Amino acid sequence: MATKIKLMRLGKMRAPYYRIVVADSRTKREGRVIETIGKYHPKEEPSFIEVDSERAQYWLGVGAQPTEPVAAIFRVTGDWQKFKGEPAPPPMKVAAPKPDKKALYEEAVRNSGEEPAAGATTPRKKAAPKADDAAASDAPAETPAE
């Protein structure tokens, strides 16, 4: 059986993300797969690429052919160079780690402890008088005619 290493598209319109999968070459893009060996999220900055290098090396070794996009991903991660016995590429850019939400919250609480608590809120706006009430207050009171 001829196998291919290809991308399986997931996500929604204009927000794709992909799984790097090994599948029979005759299956469709989202068809049945043999094994999932990685992830690729192109819309993140920088793009998120995660490949199980050991499994990729195994499948390349037994003759699975990568599609062009997967081959480009393998060149970025260094799996293609490892398979061919070439020197490793420069390291990938990695996103900065996200700050700890609990630490951010505690810092905000510490900083807000110095502010006065009484004047923190603004007073509520008074409702404008209704049109009927305004017309009645402008007109002089009528006295009954005798």
Residue pairs with C-beta under 8 A, 6 or more apart in sequence:
1 24
2 24
2 25
2 26
2 65
3 22
3 23
3 24
3 25
3 34
3 59
3 62
3 63
3 64
3 65
4 22
4 23
4 24
4 25
4 64
4 65
4 66
4 67
5 20
5 21
5 22
5 37
5 56
5 59
5 60
5 64
5 65
5 66
5 67
5 70
6 20
6 21
6 23
6 29
6 66
6 67
6 69
6 70
7 18
7 19
7 20
7 21
7 29
7 40
7 67
7 69
7 70
8 18
8 19
8 20
8 21
8 23
8 29
8 30
8 33
8 36
9 16
9 18
9 29
9 30
10 16
10 17
10 18
10 19
11 17
15 43
16 42
16 43
17 39
17 40
17 41
17 42
17 43
18 39
18 40
18 41
18 42
19 36
19 38
19 39
19 40
20 36
20 37
20 38
20 39
20 40
20 51
20 56
20 70
20 73
21 33
21 34
21 35
21 36
21 37
22 33
22 34
22 35
22 36
22 37
22 59
22 64
23 31
23 32
23 33
23 34
24 32
24 34
25 65
27 33
35 55
35 59
37 51
37 52
37 55
37 56
37 59
38 49
38 50
38 51
38 52
38 56
38 73
39 48
39 49
39 50
40 47
40 48
40 49
40 50
40 73
41 47
41 48
41 49
44 95
45 95
46 92
46 93
46 94
46 95
48 95
49 73
49 76
49 77
49 92
51 73
51 74
51 77
51 79
53 77
53 79
53 82
56 74
56 79
56 83
57 79
57 82
57 83
60 66
60 79
60 83
61 83
66 74
66 80
71 80
74 80
74 83
75 81
75 89
76 89
76 92
77 92
78 88
78 89
81 87
81 88
81 89
82 88
129 137
